[in-house]
Amino acid sequence: MEEAYARSVSEVLDFFGVDSTKGLSDSQVDHHSRLYGRNVLPEEKRTPFWKLVLKQFDDLLVKILIVAAIVSFVLALANGETGLTAFLEPFVILLILAANAAVGVITETNAEKALEELRAYQANIATALRNGCFSILPATELVPGDIVEVAVGCKIPADLRMIEMSSNELRVDQAILTGESCSVEKDVDCPLTTNAVYQDKKNILFSGTDVVAGRGRAVVVGVGSNTAMGSIHDSMLHTDDEATPLKKKLDEFGSFLAKVIAGICVLVWVVNIGHFSDPSHGGFFKGAIHYFKIAVALAVAAIPEGLPAVVTTCLALGTKKMARLNAIVRSLPSVETLGCTTVICSDKTGTLTTNMMSVSKICVVQSTDHGPVINEFSVSGTTYAPEGTVFDNNGQQLDFPAQSPCLHHLAMCSSLCNDSILQYNPDKDSYEKIGESTEVALRVLAEKVGLPGFDSMPSALNMLSKHERAAYCNHYWENQFKKVYVLEFTRDRKMMSVLCSHKQMDVMFSKGAPESIIARCTKLLCNSDGSVVPLTAASRAELESRFHSFGDETLRCLALAFKTVPHGQQTISYDNENDLTFIGLVGMLDPPRKEVRDAMLACMTAGIRVIVVTGDNKSTAESICRKIGAFDNLVDFSGLSYTASEFERLPAVQQNLALRRMTLFSRVEPSHKRMLVEALQNQNEVAMTGDGVNDAPALKKADIGIAMGSGTAVAKSASDMVLADDNFASIVAAVAEGRAIYNNTKQFIRYMISSNIGEVVCIFVAAVLGIPDTLAPVQLLWVNLVTDGLPATAIGFNKQDSDVMKAKPRKVGEAVVTGWLFFRYLVIGVYVGLATVAGFIWWFVYSEGGPKLTYSELMNFETCALRETSYPCSIFEDRHPSTVAMTVLVVVEMFNALNNLSENQSLLVITPRSNLWLVGSIILTMVLHMLILYVHPLAVLFSVTPLSWAEWTAVLYLSFPVIIIDEVLKFLSRNTGLRFRFRLRKTDLLPKDRRDK
């Protein structure tokens, strides 16, 4: 029903044709069910397994490899090859791709499984009136027009319009929808506001919110997608996912590499056109096919086949580290997105604060002998756990708070004048509330004060189980005092009272707004000796001053009082609520988490701006920001703190300026959150936190959406990451881990690029020189997969730098390899390629076990059959030279892996001992290489042969200089005086993101 909040009760009931005393009939229920649909939100479609597998192949580099495998197979058949030789190369390529896909599928599936643990959702029930009788139904069976009864502890099953109050007030906690930290009072009347937002619709109970006080009846006006939750859920589905910075860089790198590969392949093929007709090929066409196969081998060499698998594995390792930090990652690429986050838009309630109202201050009258002497106590503890300490004015801990008369009576009144429940949930290992959060805060206070008359009370309470401890002191007072009658809270009185009987004494306890309670008090309880004295004008003025000072600290303040009534009285009325004895004031707030201040400081040091986003009012939000350090050393908050309406009134230019300084954004709606994220994305890389359904669109739109573990399923489904502990400090720890992961990812990408440059140089130089094929395609695949993959993965274990959170966030458009750095790896790559070719030539020309040919004889190997030679032509099919070349390539890349322990630091400073995983991977790689050399079936498969000691010595001589070359280049990088500014035609050889900021 449209705008039900603006229509009278009779109009709404007439619209659905329902009698509020009888409810819907069965026929009406069937009709409304067909007309309006079921009361369920559409489930998010899970990606089918086959789509998840295909998704792993949606990568340009992977597609190039698939084409290379197909071309290789077709050429083998065209060349008359059959059996194992025709299928070997394409089979190995496809095996590599299958392994990569398996890694991707497993990690994504594991992330979903981890999230399932947080998705436990209990089916709601509803008490509905049908056919004149109330019955308990599954919430999914409700239809518009149903009359529903709601009470304390009830979760609202659909969008409801209030039609009748069954108590003096009805309050609802709708924080998941609006972000308000306090409950909201509901009534039957229509609001006068035009264009009302959720906070203004006082007669609407929103689906998924909780009743914390009172009882009432309402009519269902919206179900499923037609609820406030449903509309937000639908808007979330229309938000497109943003590609992460690393994904964009890898996609650009793939496009760039594809063009380079195509160019080099064509160049190699064209350069050798003159050799197509050489007799050794058996004809022009076969010669063309031969050199085309070399071009395909070049493509295989240029593509880092292990790169997708290594990136995925490194990010997966990152997710395990983050899980230990209470951050469960749903989308693997979002791990590194944290590294370039410059703005965190953080929800206040439950993220920066505990979302557990706690008493933090107590004010009592110590004595009145020489004028009123006020004594203030502070209370520690920021959760519903009955754990905390009471401190006096001087900060001294009270060992036995219950021995203080005023604290004793405060605990008694807090326990008895209370309708809430505090209980321990063993499944979540946490204390939970049922009822109004302010009343639960009073129950927790009673537990912290303890009981009088027991010297061993604090230690004795600690010996109880958590289930017993939850409300032990409260139960004690409830057993001592029998509740006889309750006067519920009303808006005009702003207080509630309860009549209790204890032995031969009857007492009325009252609590409420300080102005209401103090106005009804004529006496007060002195804390010094427990005496009751008259409440003088001076004492009244002093108490009102303290009450206003609590308000300045944005504490929610309540006053407590009591009155002795005649024994045997069974009822009380409003007339009895006078001549009260004042006990004290309590100030409470939704306290900041204790870790948040340090986390905020870490963000500032790391160049990350935090914007607090909340549905709360401006003054409350500013107070919390002061406590967490967001407004440190500031008196004037102008330009830093805006309400949503203030921000909307600003001209466009001033809005852009405000976004650059904004620290607090209060009184917001869901549309404001998404607008804020979109505006910031034009300037920065944005992370957004949230837990309510109202946060879902902004979570999905943000570069990285972070949902709370205790939040709604809709928010979690829209997010990239879920915080199991709802703690802002966990976000900061995850940012540090994200930066470290990106640094390591960058290192192994650079390592693989330099290695592949070497392979390309090797094949290209061999083709230009006209010498036999240096390496077979299957050997290149082995080098790329095993020798590149293992060390590259181990580089991902490089330790996090101690100053990782002292550096400014990297720019989103920062290329993986740029300028001077590319020149360095080009030099290394060229040396790797030349060393490999040199090893091949060395065996033919200089090796004692080789034929010792002249260089010209080696270059003219194709005409061997047409000339008289002193050596058999079969020498050019010997497997020794390619084995030496392949071994040089493997060993030189192992030395190059050690170079990547650090970008600029010498191996003498950061030694191999700093990453034993890398040392282990190098040893394992060499063991695997030994296996294919010295195990005969493997040697046949990879076209290699065992090497002699002399050949191994030559391999080491050719490989080790890569360490010396890189040490020189690192030295030039460290010493700016010696470093020259290398520039390409473009600043970055790898393409830069157009969104570079």
DABELQUI-V859207 format. One record per helix or strand. SS is the DSSP state (helix for helix, strand for strand). FROM is the first residue (numbers start at 0). TO is the last residue. Records with the same first field share a line. If there is no record, write none. Layout:
SS->FROM-TO ; FROM-TO
//
This chain:
helix->3-5 ; 8-15 ; 25-35 ; 48-54 ; 59-77 ; 83-115 ; 138-140 ; 174-177 ; 197-199 ; 223-225 ; 227-236 ; 244-270 ; 272-274 ; 278-280 ; 283-301 ; 306-323 ; 333-339 ; 347-351 ; 400-402 ; 404-415 ; 436-448 ; 456-461 ; 465-468 ; 471-479 ; 513-519 ; 536-551 ; 573-575 ; 595-604 ; 617-627 ; 643-648 ; 651-660 ; 669-680 ; 692-700 ; 712-717 ; 727-768 ; 776-794 ; 818-844 ; 854-858 ; 860-865 ; 872-876 ; 879-898 ; 911-913 ; 915-933 ; 935-940 ; 948-973
strand->18-18 ; 22-23 ; 124-129 ; 132-137 ; 146-150 ; 154-154 ; 158-164 ; 169-172 ; 183-185 ; 203-204 ; 209-212 ; 214-221 ; 326-328 ; 342-346 ; 352-366 ; 372-378 ; 389-390 ; 396-396 ; 420-424 ; 429-433 ; 481-489 ; 494-501 ; 504-511 ; 520-525 ; 531-533 ; 555-564 ; 579-591 ; 608-612 ; 640-642 ; 663-665 ; 685-689 ; 703-707 ; 720-722
//
